[in-house]
Amino acid sequence: MPDKLLIIGEKTASCSLLEKLLGEYAIETFFVRKMQELPTTLLQQTPEALLFLETSQAQKWMDSDHPLTPALLLPEAFPPPIPFKKLAETNVRLLPRETDALAVAKQLFCDIELHRFQKSIADLNAENQQPLLTIFAEFRHTLYDVRLQLHALLSQLRECPHSKEILSKLRVIIHRLAGSSGSYGFMALSKTAKTIEDAIDKQDFLQTQNLSHAFLEMLSCFLPPPLPHSSPLWLIYDAGQQARNPYLHWLQTLGIHAVWAADWVECWKIIQNHPLSGALLNMDKLPVESWPPLWEILNNSTTFATLPTFLLQQNPNDAQRACATRLRCLGLRPPPSTLEEAIEIFQ
C-alpha cells in the first residue's frame, strides 16, 4: 500500500515530474489548493507527509493544533517571512522553490521512512518508548561503520567484479541490513537489500554493483547527526545528497567529521547546537538575491557570523562572486570532484 503525501498549493508544471518521482518511491500524491478545502475522505486517511507550495498555508498549519507529521515548505520567495525558530519547532523543513524535483522527492521519502518508526511506538508510554528510541538511535549510528565497510567492498569489487570472497562479504552485510532495517521501518532499504542479495545469488555482477551503489546512496541519507567528538566538525549543506558519499570518504581520509544538512532549517539548527569548525554550503538553485536575507538570519547566531564559510556553485558568475565577497565568505567555487580539490577547502 503506497504512502500518502498531501501537497497544498497551486499545482505547477514542475509538479508533474515530482509526482512521477514520488511514484517511484511508492508515494501517492494528493493536491488541494488550501487546507480548508481538504475532502472528508482524505482527512480520514492521515497523510504520511505534507508539502506546502505557499507560505501562508504553511503558516496556518504551524499555527494549528496539528499531528506530528513530516512537512516541507517550498516558499514563493526565499527565505520566507517565518522565523526559522518557528519552522524548527514545528518540524517543517525549508528548501528553495528551485530545488531539483529529485532532491525534494528524496527528502520527502527519507522523512516518511524515518517517521515510520516513531509512529509505530506513538501509543506506548514514555517509559516504554525511551528504550526503543535509544536502540533505534544506536542502530542509525551503526550505519556510519556499515557505510564505510560497503564503500570499501564496492571499491574492491570494481577491481575484481567476479571475486567470490568480496561478494560473500558483501552479501553478509547486505543480509544483516535487510533484516535490521526492516525491523525499524526502513522498508525501502530492506527491499533494496533483498534485491541485491538475489542479484549476488544469481551471479548478476552488473546488477549487484549498480544496486549496491544506489543502496549506498540511500543508506547515507539516513545517517543521524554525529555523536560528540573532539575532531574538527564541518557543516555541509547540499539538498541533492548525491555528493554525500564522496564527501564522507574524503573527510574520513582527512580525519574530519561532518554533519550534513539537507535543508536550511536543519542548517540553522546545526549552527545553534554544534561547535563547528567551518561550513560548506551548496548555493545551486538558490537565487543570488536571496543570499543576503538568508545570511542575515544565519548571522543571528554569533557562531555563524565568525565561522569560516565556503560557498559552492556549479558555474559561478560575477554577481554571485561579488555577493559572496560582500557576505565575507572565504570563497565561491564549483563543488570539489577529487580528494585534492577537497583538501584545498578543508585544510
N, C-alpha and C positions, 0 to 999 in steps of 0.2 A: 504494500500500500504506500503510495508516494507521500512525502511530506508536503505540507501546505504552506505557501508563502502568500501573504496579503500585501499587495502593492497599492499604496494610497497616493493619488495624484493624477494629473493629466497624462494619459498614455502618449508616449512619443515614438518616433520611428525607431530609435535605438532600442526600445523595449522589446522589439521582436527578436533581436539577437540574444538579449538577456533571457527571454522566455525559453529560447531554444537551448541555451547553455544550461539553464536551471533544469530543464527536462532531462538532460544527460546525467544530472546528479539526482534524478528521481524526485525532483521538487516541482510540485504543481502550483501554478500561479493564478491568483485571482485579483482583478483590478476593481477598485472603487474610486470615485472622484473625491469623496470626502468621508471622513469617519462616520458621520451620522447617516450616510447612505448605505451602510452595511446591511445586506439582506439577512433576515432572521435565520435562514438555513445556514448561512456562513458563520453567524455568531454562535450557533450550536456546535460548530466544528472548529475548536480553537486552533488558529494557525500556529505553526512552529516558529515563524519569524515574520517580521514586518519590514517593509521597505517604504520609506517616505520620500516622495519626489517634491514635496513642498514643505517649507519651513513651518508655515502656520499650522499644518496638520500635525507635524511632529510636536509642535509646542502644545497643542491641545491634548495629545496623547500623554506627554510628560506631566501635564497639569492634572490629569485624571487619575483615578484610583485604578490603575491597570495591573494586570497579572505580569509576573516576571517572564518576559518574552524577549528573545534577541531582536534588536531593532537596528536599522541602518538608515542614515539620512544622507541623501544626495541633494543638497540645497540648490536653489536657483542661483544664489550668489554666494561666494565663498570669501571669508568664513561667514557663517550665518550670525544674526544678532541674538544668539543664545549663549549664555556663559558656558564655557567648557566644563566648569564645575558641575553645572546642572546636567549637562549631557552625560558626564561621567557617573553622577549619582543615579541617573535613571537608566543607565546601561544602554545608551544609544551611541552607536559608532558613527563616525563622520568621515565621508570621503567627498572629494570634488565631483561635480556632475560629469566632468570629462573623463573620469576614471574608466579604464577598459572594462567592457562588459564581462570578460573572463575573470578579472580581478574581483569584481562585485559578486559574481556567481560563486567563486571560491570562498569569499569571505562569508557569505550567507550560509553556504554548505558547512563550513567549519563551525560556525556559531551554532547551527542546528545540531550538529553531531556532539559538540561539547555540552550543549544544554540538555541533551537527552539523558545523561546520567543524573544530573541534578534533579530533573523532572521525575526520574524513576524512584528517587528516595524522598520526594517532597512531602509525602504523607507520614514519614517517620518523625518521631520527636527528636529534639536537638541532641539528646544523649545518645540515641542510636545512629543519628546522621553523622556525627563527627568522626567516629572510627572509619566509616565508609568513605567520607570525604578525604581523610588522611591517606587511606590506601590508594584512592583514586589519584591524589596528588603525587604519591610516590611512584605509581605506575607511569604517569606522564613524565616524571623526571628521568625514569629509566630509558625513555625514548632518546635522550641525548646520546647515551652509550650505544644503544641499538643502531641509531642512525650512523654513527661513526663506523661501527662494525660492517654495516651494509655498504657504506661508501667504499670502504677498503676492499671488500669482497667483489664489488662491481668493477672496481679498477683492475683487480686481478683477472676478473672474468673477461674484460676487454682484451687482455693479453693472451689468455688461454680459454677461449669460449667453450671448449669441449672438456675442460678439466672436471673429472668426476669428483675429485676431492673438494674443489671450490663449490661446485653445485650442491654437494652433500652438506657442506657447512651453511650455505645459503638457505637450503631447504629447512634445516633445523631451526634457524632464526625465524624464517617466514612462518613455519608451522606454529611456533610458540606465539607469534604475534597474532595469527589468525584466531587463536583461542582467547588470548587475553584481551585483545581489542574488542572482540565481540562481546565479552563479558561486561565491559564498561560502556557498551552502547555505540562504539565506533564501528557501525555496521559496514560502512563503505571500505574502511581499512581491512576489516575481516574478510569481506567478499573478494577484494583485490588480492589479498594474501593467498586465499584458497585457489584463485585462478592461477597465480604464479606457481603454487605447488603442482597443479595439474600440468602446467607447461614444462616444469622440470621433470616430472614423471614421464611425460611423453617425449622427452629429449628434444623439445622445440626450443633451441637455443636462442634464436632471434626473438621469439615471443617472450622468453624468460628475461632477456636483457631489457627489452622495451617496457614490459610491465614493471620490472624492478625499478627502473629509473622513475617511472610515473609514481610508483609506490613510495620511493624515497622522497620525492617532492611532496606528496600527500602527507607523509609522516612528519616532515618538517613543519607543516602548517599547524600541527597540534602540540608543538613544543611549548611548555609553560615558561613563565619568567624564570630567570636563573636564580639559584639559591645564593645567599650571601657568600662572598669570597673576597680575597684581597687583591686579585688581579685587576688590571685596568678593565673598565666596563664601558662599552660604547653603545649608544643608542643608534639603531639603524631603522630608518623608515623606508619602506618600499611596498606600495599596495599590491604590486604584481606578484610578489612572493617567489617567482620563478628563479630569482637570483639567490635565494636563501641558502641553498646547498653549497655553491662555491664560496660564498661569504663565510659560512660556518667552517668550511675546510681551511680557508686562508687564515681565519682568526685563530683556529686551533694551532696551526703551524707557527703563528706569531706569538702564541701564549696570551691571547687577548680574549676576553669574554664579551658577548654581545647580548643585548636584549632587543628583540625585534618587535617593531610596531607596524601593524597592518592598516591603521587608520590614525587620524590626527588627534582624536580624543585619547587614544591609547598612548600616543606620544606625550601628550600633556600629563597623563597620569604617571608615566615612567619618569618624566622630569621631576615631578613632585616627590617621588618615592625612592629614587635610586641615586647613589653617589656616582655620577657619570664622569668619564674621562674625556669624552668627545661625542660628537653626533655626526652622522652621515645621513643626509635627507635627500631622497629622490624627488625632484620637483617636476618631473614629467607629468603632463596632463593638468598641471596647476597653472592657470594664467598668471603672468608676471604681476599684474595689478593687484592680485590677491596676496602677494608675498608680504608687503609691509603691514597690512592689518593683521595677518597671521602672526608675524613677528611681535607685533605689539601685545598680542595675547600671550604668546610664549614668554616674552620678556617680563611678564608679571612675576615670573619666578626668577629670583636673583641667580639661581643655579644656571638657568639657560642663558641669561644675559652675559655671563662670563665664560660660557662653555665654548671650547674650540669646535667650530661647526664647518663642515664641508657640504656643499650642495652638488647634486648630480643632475645633469640634464643631457639627454642624448645628443642634441645638436644645439649647444648654447649660442644665442645671438648676442649682439652688442647691448640691447636693452636689458637682457637678463644678467649679463656680466656687470653692467652698471648698477643694477638693483642689488646684486649680491655684495658689491663693494659698499654701497650705502648701508646695507644691513650688517656690515663688519664681519662677514663670513670669511673664512680663510681661503676659500677658493670655490670656483664653479667649473666642473669638468664632466666629461662623459663617464658613465659608470665603469669601474675597473673590469677588465676582462681577463687579466692574468694576475698571478701572485705578485709579480714585480710591480704592477700598477697599484695593487692594494697596499704594498709596503710603502709606496710614496705617500699614501694618505695616513695609514695607521701608525707609521713610525716617523 
